[in-house]
Amino acid sequence: MKLPKCLSPLFRNYAFDCLDTEEHAELVVKTVLTRGTWEQVMWLFAFYGFDRITDVFLKDIYGLRELPVSTVNLWGLLFLDEKEYWDYRRKRESEPRVEKWRPRRLVAGDER
């Protein structure tokens, strides 16, 4: 299914007509949570539902961490319980700067 036209300003770097709601669900969720307006966020929750958005959010913060810290701090209040939220914040604040910027994706054969 195609994305609604109201989301097109968020995907200027993509061929908007080629984006699909199921195939590109993670990209859509992360982008709308990061840069969307209130109306776009409301569409996101109506279309994907709370549980699916939560799954994408948790997969990101415990995985590659592509979402900006400010986005995680905001949406973490909704998607994480209080203890988990503050544990995450403390962990991020105590990391050395070098670790915060280290890439999470490894190239095949890269030994770290």
C-alpha positions in Angstrom: 0.0 0.0 0.0 1.3 3.5 -0.9 1.9 6.1 1.8 -0.5 9.1 2.0 0.6 12.3 0.3 0.7 14.1 3.6 4.0 12.2 4.4 5.8 13.2 1.2 7.7 16.2 2.8 9.4 13.7 5.2 10.8 11.6 2.4 12.4 14.1 0.0 15.5 11.8 -0.3 13.5 8.9 -1.5 11.4 8.0 -4.5 8.1 8.7 -2.5 5.9 6.8 -5.0 8.0 3.7 -4.6 7.7 3.5 -0.8 5.4 0.9 0.6 3.7 0.8 4.0 4.7 -2.8 4.7 8.0 -3.2 2.9 9.4 0.0 4.4 7.6 0.1 7.7 10.7 0.6 9.8 11.8 3.5 7.7 8.4 5.1 7.9 8.0 4.7 11.6 11.5 6.0 12.4 11.1 9.0 10.1 7.7 10.0 11.3 8.7 9.7 15.0 11.8 11.8 14.3 10.4 14.5 11.9 6.7 14.2 11.7 4.0 16.7 12.6 1.2 15.9 15.1 -1.1 14.9 12.2 1.5 12.6 10.7 2.2 11.0 14.1 -1.6 10.5 14.5 -1.7 8.8 11.1 1.2 6.6 12.1 -0.5 5.3 15.3 -3.8 4.8 13.5 -2.2 2.9 10.7 0.5 0.8 12.4 -0.8 0.6 15.9 0.9 1.1 19.2 2.5 -2.4 19.4 4.1 -2.4 16.0 5.6 1.1 16.6 6.9 0.0 20.0 8.6 -3.0 18.4 10.3 -0.8 15.8 11.4 1.7 18.5 12.7 -1.0 20.9 14.5 -2.8 18.0 16.3 0.5 17.2 17.4 1.6 20.7 18.7 -1.9 21.6 20.1 -2.4 18.1 21.6 0.0 15.6 20.5 3.2 17.3 19.6 5.1 14.2 17.1 7.3 16.0 18.5 10.6 17.3 19.0 10.9 21.0 16.4 13.6 21.3 13.8 11.4 19.6 14.6 8.5 21.9 14.4 10.8 24.9 10.9 12.0 23.9 9.3 8.7 22.7 11.1 6.7 25.4 8.7 8.3 27.8 5.8 6.5 26.0 7.4 3.2 24.9 9.5 2.3 27.9 8.6 1.8 31.5 10.0 4.4 33.9 12.9 2.3 35.2 13.9 1.1 31.7 13.8 4.7 30.5 16.1 6.1 33.2 18.4 3.2 33.0 18.8 3.9 29.2 19.4 7.6 29.8 22.0 6.9 32.5 23.8 4.4 30.3 23.9 6.8 27.3 25.2 9.7 29.5 27.9 7.6 31.0 29.3 6.3 27.7 32.5 7.9 26.4 31.9 10.1 23.4 33.8 7.8 21.2 31.3 5.0 21.9 28.4 7.2 21.2 29.7 7.8 17.7 31.0 4.3 16.9 29.2 2.8 14.0 27.0 -0.2 14.9 27.0 -1.8 11.5 30.1 -3.9 10.7 31.5 -4.7 7.3 31.9 -8.3 6.6 35.4 -9.4 7.8 35.8 -6.3 10.0 37.3 -7.4 13.4 36.4 -5.2 16.4 
